[in-house]
Amino acid sequence: MDPLVAILLGVLQGFTEWLPISSSGHLVLAQYFTGVTPPVSFDLLLHLATLVAVLFAFRTDLLRMVLALFGIGDSKTLIMADRRMMFLIIVGTIPAVIVGFLLRDVFETLYASPAAVAAALMLTGSILWSTQHTRPRKNTDKLGPLEVLIIGAAQALAIVPGISRSGSTISTGMYLGYKKEAVARFSFLLSIPAILGATVLYLPELRTATASPDWSSFLLGAIAAAFVGYASIKLLLEVIRRKGFHYFSFYCWGLGGLVLVLLVLGV
């Protein structure tokens, strides 16, 4: 793989993975319109790179939760809160696991349809725009298992390329009455087992891969994905703080509409 192409794909993956604009949708469209189809091993590496980005961004939260498992923390109350958060993350991951295993073949057919991706992007835009009418007041310490399952179901829906994972989970949390800053943090933590699980699903396909990995180019792409991914996490949190979350809808509508026009024109 050309190093520049690897870097550009890494930047695309890192930038779109965390912003509410669907990384999977962008990668499908990039492959369709450029004809560049990265090998499975490269996709796997990019997923790992974006996982590294979120692990680093929330390293303090994750370390505190791990220590809480061993009864280590600033107070008994905080230890119990961190243990409860780990439990909720596990509960919230269940819908994606079920949907991913049962409907994997169905969703994979959508990856071959840029029209479906464009329609999903338009839907994502509508979801984002509607959040400006919510009045979230609660912090995530009030989250219950049922609400977490609902947020997890939104994450499972994001297996569809063009449906944003962060957009759907954060929006759902806001619909349930939770402050977007708090639910955004939960959304990022919830993404960790989801990305790890998606990465594991790639592993059997590596056995059938025939091309030898170009590790030098792959590494450049992964580094780009990790650094840009970390920056996009910080960017989204800042945009949310400034109450601009719903403005991403214009981008989703614009891109989805442009793709549909290009497809109609036969481009």
C-alpha positions in Angstrom: 0.0 0.0 0.0 1.2 3.5 -0.8 2.3 5.3 2.4 0.3 8.4 1.5 -2.8 6.4 1.0 -2.3 4.6 4.3 -1.9 7.9 6.1 -5.0 9.4 4.5 -7.1 6.4 5.4 -5.7 6.6 8.9 -6.6 10.2 9.2 -10.1 9.5 7.8 -10.6 6.7 10.3 -9.3 8.6 13.3 -11.3 11.8 12.4 -14.6 10.1 11.7 -14.5 7.4 14.4 -15.4 9.7 17.3 -17.2 12.6 15.6 -20.9 11.9 15.1 -20.6 11.4 11.3 -20.0 7.6 11.0 -16.5 6.3 10.3 -17.8 3.1 8.7 -19.9 5.2 6.3 -17.0 7.3 5.3 -14.8 4.3 4.7 -17.4 2.6 2.5 -17.8 5.8 0.4 -14.1 6.3 0.2 -13.6 2.8 -1.1 -16.5 3.1 -3.6 -15.5 6.4 -5.1 -11.7 5.9 -5.1 -11.6 2.1 -5.8 -9.1 1.7 -2.9 -9.9 -1.4 -0.9 -7.6 -1.8 2.1 -6.6 -5.3 3.2 -8.3 -6.8 6.3 -5.0 -6.6 8.2 -4.9 -2.8 7.7 -8.5 -2.3 8.8 -7.7 -4.3 11.9 -4.7 -2.1 12.7 -6.7 1.1 12.2 -9.4 -0.2 14.7 -6.7 -1.0 17.2 -5.3 2.5 16.7 -8.6 4.2 17.4 -9.0 1.9 20.4 -5.6 3.2 21.7 -6.8 6.7 21.2 -9.9 6.3 23.5 -7.9 4.3 26.0 -5.4 7.1 26.3 -8.1 9.8 26.4 -9.9 8.1 29.3 -6.9 6.4 31.0 -7.7 8.0 34.4 -11.3 6.8 34.4 -10.2 3.3 33.2 -7.4 3.0 35.8 -9.8 4.0 38.5 -12.3 1.4 37.5 -9.6 -1.3 37.4 -8.3 -0.4 40.8 -11.9 -0.4 42.1 -12.2 -4.1 41.3 -9.5 -4.6 43.9 -11.1 -2.3 46.4 -8.6 0.5 45.8 -9.9 4.0 45.6 -10.3 7.4 47.4 -13.4 6.3 49.2 -15.8 3.4 49.5 -18.4 5.5 47.8 -16.2 6.2 44.7 -15.1 2.5 44.6 -18.7 1.4 44.4 -19.5 4.1 41.8 -16.6 2.9 39.6 -17.7 -0.8 40.0 -21.2 0.2 39.0 -19.9 2.0 35.9 -18.1 -1.1 34.8 -21.2 -3.2 35.3 -23.3 -0.7 33.2 -20.7 -0.8 30.4 -21.0 -4.6 30.3 -24.8 -4.3 30.3 -24.7 -1.7 27.5 -22.5 -3.9 25.3 -25.0 -6.8 25.3 -27.2 -5.4 22.5 -24.2 -4.9 20.1 -23.0 -8.4 20.8 -26.3 -10.0 20.1 -27.0 -7.9 17.0 -23.4 -8.3 15.7 -23.6 -12.1 15.9 -27.1 -12.6 14.7 -27.3 -10.0 11.9 -23.7 -9.7 10.8 -24.5 -11.0 7.3 -27.4 -8.6 6.9 -25.3 -5.6 7.9 -22.4 -6.6 5.7 -24.6 -6.4 2.6 -25.1 -2.7 3.4 -21.4 -2.1 3.2 -21.7 -2.8 -0.6 -24.4 -0.1 -1.0 -23.3 3.5 -1.1 -27.0 4.5 -1.5 -27.8 2.8 1.8 -24.9 4.6 3.5 -26.1 7.9 2.1 -29.6 7.3 3.5 -28.2 6.3 6.8 -26.2 9.5 7.0 -29.3 11.5 6.3 -31.0 9.7 9.2 -28.0 10.4 11.4 -28.3 14.1 10.6 -32.0 14.1 11.6 -31.2 12.3 14.9 -28.5 14.9 15.7 -30.7 17.8 14.8 -33.5 16.6 17.0 -31.3 16.7 20.1 -31.6 20.5 20.3 -35.1 20.0 21.5 -34.1 17.8 24.5 -33.8 19.2 28.0 -31.2 16.9 29.6 -30.7 17.5 33.4 -29.5 14.3 34.9 -25.9 13.1 35.5 -24.9 9.5 34.5 -24.7 8.4 38.2 -28.5 8.1 37.8 -28.2 5.7 34.9 -30.1 2.4 35.4 -29.6 -1.0 33.6 -32.7 -0.5 31.5 -31.6 2.9 30.2 -28.2 1.5 29.5 -29.7 -1.2 27.5 -31.5 1.4 25.4 -28.3 3.3 24.8 -26.6 0.0 24.0 -29.4 -0.7 21.4 -28.6 2.6 19.8 -24.9 1.5 19.6 -26.0 -1.8 18.0 -27.9 0.2 15.4 -24.7 2.0 14.5 -23.4 -1.3 13.0 -25.2 0.0 10.0 -22.6 2.0 8.0 -23.7 5.7 8.0 -25.3 5.5 11.4 -22.9 7.2 13.8 -22.1 5.3 17.0 -21.2 8.3 19.1 -24.1 10.3 17.5 -26.7 7.6 18.2 -25.6 6.8 21.8 -25.1 10.4 22.9 -28.4 11.5 21.3 -30.2 8.5 23.0 -28.8 9.5 26.4 -30.0 13.1 25.8 -33.5 11.8 25.0 -33.4 9.9 28.3 -32.8 13.2 30.1 -29.0 13.0 30.7 -26.6 15.8 30.3 -24.7 15.5 27.0 -21.3 16.1 28.6 -21.9 13.2 31.0 -23.5 10.8 28.5 -20.6 11.6 26.0 -18.1 10.3 28.5 -20.3 7.1 29.0 -20.6 6.8 25.2 -16.8 6.8 24.8 -16.3 4.2 27.6 -19.0 2.1 26.1 -17.2 2.1 22.8 -14.2 0.3 24.2 -15.7 -3.2 24.3 -17.6 -2.6 21.1 -14.4 -1.7 19.2 -12.5 -4.5 20.8 -15.3 -7.0 19.8 -15.4 -5.7 16.2 -11.6 -6.1 16.1 -11.9 -9.7 17.3 -14.5 -10.4 14.5 -11.8 -9.5 12.0 -9.3 -12.0 13.2 -10.7 -15.2 11.5 -10.5 -13.3 8.2 -6.8 -12.8 8.6 -6.3 -16.5 8.1 -7.7 -16.3 4.6 -5.7 -13.2 3.7 -3.2 -13.9 0.9 -1.4 -10.5 0.6 1.6 -10.0 2.8 1.1 -6.9 5.0 3.1 -3.8 4.2 3.9 -3.1 7.8 5.8 0.2 7.2 2.8 1.8 5.4 0.3 0.1 7.8 2.2 1.6 10.8 2.0 5.1 9.4 -1.7 4.8 8.9 -2.2 3.5 12.4 -0.1 6.3 13.9 -2.2 8.8 12.0 -5.4 7.2 13.1 -4.3 7.2 16.8 -3.2 10.8 16.9 -6.1 12.2 14.8 -8.5 9.9 16.8 -7.4 11.4 20.1 -7.7 14.9 18.7 -11.3 14.2 17.4 -12.3 13.0 20.9 -11.1 16.3 22.4 -12.8 18.2 19.6 -16.2 16.5 20.1 -16.1 17.0 23.9 -15.4 20.7 23.3 -18.1 21.1 20.7 -20.6 19.4 23.1 -19.5 21.8 25.9 -20.2 24.7 23.6 -23.7 23.3 22.8 -22.9 22.7 19.1 -23.5 19.0 18.9 -26.6 19.2 16.6 -24.6 21.2 14.0 -23.0 18.0 12.8 -26.4 17.3 11.2 -25.6 19.7 8.4 -22.5 17.8 7.5 -24.3 14.4 7.5 -27.2 15.8 5.4 -24.8 17.5 3.0 -22.6 14.4 2.5 -25.6 12.1 2.2 -27.3 14.3 -0.3 -24.2 14.8 -2.4 -23.7 11.0 -2.6 -27.2 10.4 -3.7 -26.9 13.1 -6.4 -23.6 11.5 -7.6 -25.2 8.1 -7.7 -28.1 9.4 -9.7 -25.7 11.0 -12.2 -23.9 7.7 -12.5 -20.6 8.9 -11.1 
